Amino acid sequence: MKNVNLKRLKDFVAEGVSNPELLRKNVSVEVKWNMNDGESQMCSVVVYPLGKKELDIDQVDFLGGGGRSPNPIQYCLVGLASCFLSTFAIVCKELNLNVKSLSVIAKNRMNLSLPLGLDNEKVSEGVEFEIIVDSDDEKERFEQAKNIAISRCPAVWCMQNSVPVDARISFT
């Protein structure tokens, strides 16, 4: 599996075993509401170790946006899919699988009655990952990799377990 630094990952695991506090990481983003009509409703500057990216976010028109940029659920699916795909790729590398190409399609069927204040039905029927692999290795080994990735992926864990949410208001 290309593009996975397994040595650095193993080194970090060893460091984390000897110092568990290294395994706890704070992650945050700020999303700002745009007060200018005719532009995407929101934006976020996401900072990462080697740079930063500006992401525009806009709801679809039927939810009050203009559809000018990806919507929040699309970004959510990108986050879920990329977290799962990177976990799957790491597991493939650990299992020494020969992967020629790899991608994932994330799908979600939503019910908008709760967000629109119409009902209290479940918002999502679930997330489905379609993993697309090009490899000559045995398919059963990829099933094994899939099951390990599902058990390790932080995004999958968050979908399968209750995660506390706290919201506070601060004024400038």
TORDRENMI-747597 format. One record per residue (C-alpha): residue number from 1; x, y, z; residue in three letters. Coordinates in Angstrom, 3 decimals. Example, Ala and Ser with C-alpha at 12.3 -4.5 7.8 and 13.67 -1.06 7.14 Angstrom:
2
@pos = 1&xx = 12.300&yy = -4.500&zz = 7.800&code = ALA
@pos = 2&xx = 13.670&yy = -1.060&zz = 7.140&code = SER
***
This chain:
172
@pos = 1&xx = 0.000&yy = 0.000&zz = 0.000&code = MET
@pos = 2&xx = 1.545&yy = 3.264&zz = -1.114&code = LYS
@pos = 3&xx = 1.437&yy = 6.562&zz = 0.723&code = ASN
@pos = 4&xx = 1.323&yy = 5.096&zz = 4.254&code = VAL
@pos = 5&xx = 4.367&yy = 5.735&zz = 6.449&code = ASN
@pos = 6&xx = 4.102&yy = 2.530&zz = 8.472&code = LEU
@pos = 7&xx = 7.443&yy = 3.106&zz = 10.226&code = LYS
@pos = 8&xx = 6.337&yy = 6.511&zz = 11.539&code = ARG
@pos = 9&xx = 2.995&yy = 5.009&zz = 12.572&code = LEU
@pos = 10&xx = 4.696&yy = 2.166&zz = 14.463&code = LYS
@pos = 11&xx = 7.063&yy = 4.641&zz = 16.119&code = ASP
@pos = 12&xx = 4.079&yy = 6.730&zz = 17.261&code = PHE
@pos = 13&xx = 2.316&yy = 3.630&zz = 18.603&code = VAL
@pos = 14&xx = 5.443&yy = 2.721&zz = 20.591&code = ALA
@pos = 15&xx = 5.676&yy = 6.284&zz = 21.941&code = GLU
@pos = 16&xx = 1.979&yy = 6.178&zz = 22.850&code = GLY
@pos = 17&xx = 2.382&yy = 2.909&zz = 24.728&code = VAL
@pos = 18&xx = 5.095&yy = 4.432&zz = 26.897&code = SER
@pos = 19&xx = 3.308&yy = 7.800&zz = 27.217&code = ASN
@pos = 20&xx = -0.491&yy = 7.421&zz = 26.773&code = PRO
@pos = 21&xx = -1.024&yy = 11.180&zz = 26.968&code = GLU
@pos = 22&xx = 0.515&yy = 11.432&zz = 23.473&code = LEU
@pos = 23&xx = -2.518&yy = 9.517&zz = 22.169&code = LEU
@pos = 24&xx = -4.891&yy = 12.308&zz = 23.192&code = ARG
@pos = 25&xx = -5.138&yy = 14.997&zz = 20.515&code = LYS
@pos = 26&xx = -7.200&yy = 18.169&zz = 20.442&code = ASN
@pos = 27&xx = -8.793&yy = 18.935&zz = 17.082&code = VAL
@pos = 28&xx = -10.823&yy = 22.056&zz = 16.352&code = SER
@pos = 29&xx = -12.121&yy = 24.099&zz = 13.451&code = VAL
@pos = 30&xx = -13.926&yy = 27.422&zz = 13.289&code = GLU
@pos = 31&xx = -16.773&yy = 27.947&zz = 10.845&code = VAL
@pos = 32&xx = -17.878&yy = 31.544&zz = 10.222&code = LYS
@pos = 33&xx = -21.248&yy = 32.691&zz = 8.930&code = TRP
@pos = 34&xx = -20.953&yy = 34.964&zz = 5.899&code = ASN
@pos = 35&xx = -23.047&yy = 38.134&zz = 6.208&code = MET
@pos = 36&xx = -22.719&yy = 38.955&zz = 2.465&code = ASN
@pos = 37&xx = -25.707&yy = 38.025&zz = 0.311&code = ASP
@pos = 38&xx = -24.981&yy = 36.139&zz = -2.893&code = GLY
@pos = 39&xx = -22.020&yy = 34.213&zz = -1.482&code = GLU
@pos = 40&xx = -21.669&yy = 30.857&zz = 0.257&code = SER
@pos = 41&xx = -23.257&yy = 30.976&zz = 3.689&code = GLN
@pos = 42&xx = -20.223&yy = 29.794&zz = 5.650&code = MET
@pos = 43&xx = -16.471&yy = 29.390&zz = 5.428&code = CYS
@pos = 44&xx = -13.741&yy = 27.766&zz = 7.440&code = SER
@pos = 45&xx = -9.994&yy = 28.092&zz = 7.275&code = VAL
@pos = 46&xx = -8.658&yy = 24.670&zz = 8.200&code = VAL
@pos = 47&xx = -5.057&yy = 24.728&zz = 9.415&code = VAL
@pos = 48&xx = -2.927&yy = 21.583&zz = 9.197&code = TYR
@pos = 49&xx = 0.787&yy = 20.903&zz = 9.806&code = PRO
@pos = 50&xx = 1.988&yy = 21.942&zz = 6.328&code = LEU
@pos = 51&xx = -0.522&yy = 24.648&zz = 5.443&code = GLY
@pos = 52&xx = -4.136&yy = 25.724&zz = 5.438&code = LYS
@pos = 53&xx = -7.195&yy = 25.519&zz = 3.174&code = LYS
@pos = 54&xx = -10.248&yy = 27.725&zz = 2.972&code = GLU
@pos = 55&xx = -13.460&yy = 25.749&zz = 2.678&code = LEU
@pos = 56&xx = -16.715&yy = 27.361&zz = 1.573&code = ASP
@pos = 57&xx = -19.948&yy = 25.774&zz = 2.797&code = ILE
@pos = 58&xx = -23.483&yy = 26.460&zz = 1.574&code = ASP
@pos = 59&xx = -26.783&yy = 24.724&zz = 2.144&code = GLN
@pos = 60&xx = -28.794&yy = 23.509&zz = -0.808&code = VAL
@pos = 61&xx = -31.456&yy = 25.907&zz = -2.030&code = ASP
@pos = 62&xx = -34.392&yy = 24.014&zz = -0.486&code = PHE
@pos = 63&xx = -32.746&yy = 24.435&zz = 2.952&code = LEU
@pos = 64&xx = -32.271&yy = 28.186&zz = 2.548&code = GLY
@pos = 65&xx = -28.851&yy = 28.245&zz = 0.895&code = GLY
@pos = 66&xx = -27.752&yy = 28.921&zz = -2.627&code = GLY
@pos = 67&xx = -26.025&yy = 25.641&zz = -3.415&code = GLY
@pos = 68&xx = -22.826&yy = 27.570&zz = -4.237&code = ARG
@pos = 69&xx = -20.505&yy = 25.222&zz = -2.332&code = SER
@pos = 70&xx = -20.573&yy = 21.753&zz = -0.794&code = PRO
@pos = 71&xx = -23.189&yy = 21.480&zz = 1.948&code = ASN
@pos = 72&xx = -22.470&yy = 20.486&zz = 5.570&code = PRO
@pos = 73&xx = -23.599&yy = 16.874&zz = 5.080&code = ILE
@pos = 74&xx = -21.303&yy = 16.491&zz = 2.068&code = GLN
@pos = 75&xx = -18.393&yy = 17.708&zz = 4.200&code = TYR
@pos = 76&xx = -19.495&yy = 15.328&zz = 6.935&code = CYS
@pos = 77&xx = -19.476&yy = 12.431&zz = 4.460&code = LEU
@pos = 78&xx = -16.052&yy = 13.498&zz = 3.153&code = VAL
@pos = 79&xx = -14.777&yy = 13.444&zz = 6.742&code = GLY
@pos = 80&xx = -16.333&yy = 10.051&zz = 7.469&code = LEU
@pos = 81&xx = -15.185&yy = 8.530&zz = 4.181&code = ALA
@pos = 82&xx = -11.636&yy = 9.880&zz = 4.405&code = SER
@pos = 83&xx = -11.291&yy = 8.728&zz = 8.023&code = CYS
@pos = 84&xx = -12.515&yy = 5.262&zz = 7.102&code = PHE
@pos = 85&xx = -10.423&yy = 5.105&zz = 3.911&code = LEU
@pos = 86&xx = -7.227&yy = 6.127&zz = 5.703&code = SER
@pos = 87&xx = -7.892&yy = 3.537&zz = 8.420&code = THR
@pos = 88&xx = -8.558&yy = 0.896&zz = 5.756&code = PHE
@pos = 89&xx = -5.355&yy = 1.862&zz = 3.891&code = ALA
@pos = 90&xx = -3.304&yy = 1.571&zz = 7.096&code = ILE
@pos = 91&xx = -4.756&yy = -1.885&zz = 7.754&code = VAL
@pos = 92&xx = -3.992&yy = -2.929&zz = 4.156&code = CYS
@pos = 93&xx = -0.403&yy = -1.807&zz = 4.686&code = LYS
@pos = 94&xx = -0.186&yy = -3.697&zz = 7.991&code = GLU
@pos = 95&xx = -1.518&yy = -6.836&zz = 6.288&code = LEU
@pos = 96&xx = 0.943&yy = -6.325&zz = 3.423&code = ASN
@pos = 97&xx = -1.823&yy = -6.295&zz = 0.816&code = LEU
@pos = 98&xx = -0.901&yy = -5.330&zz = -2.740&code = ASN
@pos = 99&xx = -3.228&yy = -2.461&zz = -3.655&code = VAL
@pos = 100&xx = -3.109&yy = -0.909&zz = -7.118&code = LYS
@pos = 101&xx = -5.902&yy = 1.594&zz = -6.481&code = SER
@pos = 102&xx = -8.309&yy = 2.305&zz = -3.651&code = LEU
@pos = 103&xx = -11.317&yy = 4.553&zz = -3.137&code = SER
@pos = 104&xx = -14.500&yy = 4.691&zz = -1.108&code = VAL
@pos = 105&xx = -17.956&yy = 6.035&zz = -1.862&code = ILE
@pos = 106&xx = -19.908&yy = 7.191&zz = 1.195&code = ALA
@pos = 107&xx = -23.698&yy = 7.224&zz = 0.969&code = LYS
@pos = 108&xx = -26.310&yy = 8.485&zz = 3.408&code = ASN
@pos = 109&xx = -30.080&yy = 8.634&zz = 3.090&code = ARG
@pos = 110&xx = -31.461&yy = 11.472&zz = 5.188&code = MET
@pos = 111&xx = -34.870&yy = 12.317&zz = 6.569&code = ASN
@pos = 112&xx = -35.133&yy = 16.088&zz = 6.939&code = LEU
@pos = 113&xx = -38.307&yy = 16.115&zz = 9.058&code = SER
@pos = 114&xx = -36.392&yy = 16.625&zz = 12.355&code = LEU
@pos = 115&xx = -34.084&yy = 19.431&zz = 11.130&code = PRO
@pos = 116&xx = -37.125&yy = 21.198&zz = 9.670&code = LEU
@pos = 117&xx = -39.075&yy = 20.901&zz = 12.939&code = GLY
@pos = 118&xx = -41.762&yy = 18.712&zz = 11.395&code = LEU
@pos = 119&xx = -41.291&yy = 15.454&zz = 13.299&code = ASP
@pos = 120&xx = -38.900&yy = 13.587&zz = 15.582&code = ASN
@pos = 121&xx = -37.933&yy = 10.803&zz = 13.165&code = GLU
@pos = 122&xx = -34.390&yy = 9.512&zz = 12.735&code = LYS
@pos = 123&xx = -32.331&yy = 11.871&zz = 10.596&code = VAL
@pos = 124&xx = -30.240&yy = 9.153&zz = 8.967&code = SER
@pos = 125&xx = -30.978&yy = 5.624&zz = 7.871&code = GLU
@pos = 126&xx = -27.245&yy = 4.925&zz = 8.158&code = GLY
@pos = 127&xx = -24.004&yy = 5.450&zz = 6.300&code = VAL
@pos = 128&xx = -22.810&yy = 2.983&zz = 3.687&code = GLU
@pos = 129&xx = -19.223&yy = 2.714&zz = 2.489&code = PHE
@pos = 130&xx = -18.557&yy = 1.119&zz = -0.884&code = GLU
@pos = 131&xx = -14.851&yy = 0.262&zz = -0.943&code = ILE
@pos = 132&xx = -13.432&yy = -0.026&zz = -4.457&code = ILE
@pos = 133&xx = -10.170&yy = -1.984&zz = -4.624&code = VAL
@pos = 134&xx = -7.932&yy = -2.987&zz = -7.494&code = ASP
@pos = 135&xx = -5.710&yy = -5.836&zz = -6.338&code = SER
@pos = 136&xx = -4.660&yy = -9.353&zz = -7.257&code = ASP
@pos = 137&xx = -4.653&yy = -10.429&zz = -3.595&code = ASP
@pos = 138&xx = -7.338&yy = -12.711&zz = -2.187&code = GLU
@pos = 139&xx = -10.704&yy = -11.038&zz = -1.634&code = LYS
@pos = 140&xx = -11.032&yy = -12.660&zz = 1.804&code = GLU
@pos = 141&xx = -7.996&yy = -10.708&zz = 3.012&code = ARG
@pos = 142&xx = -9.749&yy = -7.466&zz = 2.094&code = PHE
@pos = 143&xx = -12.830&yy = -8.574&zz = 4.030&code = GLU
@pos = 144&xx = -10.507&yy = -9.044&zz = 6.994&code = GLN
@pos = 145&xx = -9.029&yy = -5.570&zz = 6.399&code = ALA
@pos = 146&xx = -12.546&yy = -4.087&zz = 6.171&code = LYS
@pos = 147&xx = -13.588&yy = -5.627&zz = 9.495&code = ASN
@pos = 148&xx = -10.430&yy = -4.420&zz = 11.228&code = ILE
@pos = 149&xx = -10.882&yy = -0.925&zz = 9.764&code = ALA
@pos = 150&xx = -14.497&yy = -0.779&zz = 10.964&code = ILE
@pos = 151&xx = -13.337&yy = -1.690&zz = 14.475&code = SER
@pos = 152&xx = -10.529&yy = 0.932&zz = 14.475&code = ARG
@pos = 153&xx = -11.914&yy = 3.917&zz = 12.558&code = CYS
@pos = 154&xx = -12.566&yy = 6.941&zz = 14.825&code = PRO
@pos = 155&xx = -15.397&yy = 8.195&zz = 12.584&code = ALA
@pos = 156&xx = -17.129&yy = 4.814&zz = 12.619&code = VAL
@pos = 157&xx = -16.750&yy = 4.719&zz = 16.412&code = TRP
@pos = 158&xx = -18.413&yy = 8.142&zz = 16.668&code = CYS
@pos = 159&xx = -21.313&yy = 6.960&zz = 14.503&code = MET
@pos = 160&xx = -21.795&yy = 3.802&zz = 16.553&code = GLN
@pos = 161&xx = -21.477&yy = 5.348&zz = 20.012&code = ASN
@pos = 162&xx = -23.013&yy = 8.252&zz = 21.808&code = SER
@pos = 163&xx = -20.698&yy = 11.266&zz = 21.747&code = VAL
@pos = 164&xx = -21.492&yy = 14.025&zz = 24.253&code = PRO
@pos = 165&xx = -22.229&yy = 17.443&zz = 22.772&code = VAL
@pos = 166&xx = -21.865&yy = 20.682&zz = 24.682&code = ASP
@pos = 167&xx = -22.632&yy = 24.100&zz = 23.234&code = ALA
@pos = 168&xx = -21.802&yy = 27.410&zz = 24.903&code = ARG
@pos = 169&xx = -22.404&yy = 30.946&zz = 23.732&code = ILE
@pos = 170&xx = -19.699&yy = 33.575&zz = 24.051&code = SER
@pos = 171&xx = -20.023&yy = 37.223&zz = 23.051&code = PHE
@pos = 172&xx = -17.422&yy = 39.478&zz = 21.475&code = THR
***
